Amino acid sequence: MKQTEDVNRYLSPELGKVTPLSLEELELPSKVFTDVRNVLKEMNEMLPPSTRKFNEWQVGLLHRFKRGSTV
């Protein structure tokens, strides 16, 4: 997770500028966004300190859900 005010900088880098990131934009209702952000923050705190960051990105884990499965 990385908070930024200029999301277009990551989604549409300058022409000719290489970006190692694979990003997609996903619009979510604000409640869903807030809930996901809070879970990522909580999961980040559960990781060992040395694994909480990858470059400038904060790392968090989410459970993977499959269609039709129950959790």
N, C-alpha and C positions, 0 to 999 in steps of 0.2 A: 504494500500500500504506500502510495506517495500522494500527499496533498499538494495541490498546485492550483494557482489561480489561472494559469495560462495553459489549459489542456491542449489547445491547438498546437503548441510548441512540440508536443509529443505525438499527437495524432497526424499532424501534417508538417513534418520538418521542412526546412528550407530546401529548395530545389538543389540537388547535387549533394546534399548533406546526408551522409550515411548514418543510420540509426540502428543500433544493435537490438532495439526493442521490438517486440511484436505486440502491438496494442490494438485494441478495438474499443469503440465507444459503446457503452451500454447505459441507456437511460432507465432510471428506476424511480419509483415514487419516493419522496423524501423519507418516509417512515422506513421503507425497506433499506434505503441507502444508510440511514442512521443505524439500523439494527446490524447490518453487515459490517459497517465500520466498527461498531462496538465489539462485535464478536472477534474481528481481526485484531483489535487492540488487546482484548483479553487473551487470545491465543498467543499473541506476541509475548506477553508477560510470562507465559508458561514455558516458553522456549529457553534453553540455556542462553545466557547473555551473549556468548560469542556467535550465536546464530540468529540473533534478532534483526540484524541488518545485512543487506547485500548491496554493496556500493551505497547509493543514496536511498535505496528502497527499504522500508520496514517490512519484515517478513511476518506473515501470519498464516494460519492453517484453517481451512474450511473442510467440513465433511463433504464427500462426494455422494450425490444422490443419483440413483438410477430410476428411470421412469418405471412405475409399477412396484417399486420396492417399498417396504415399510421400515422405518427407523425407530 
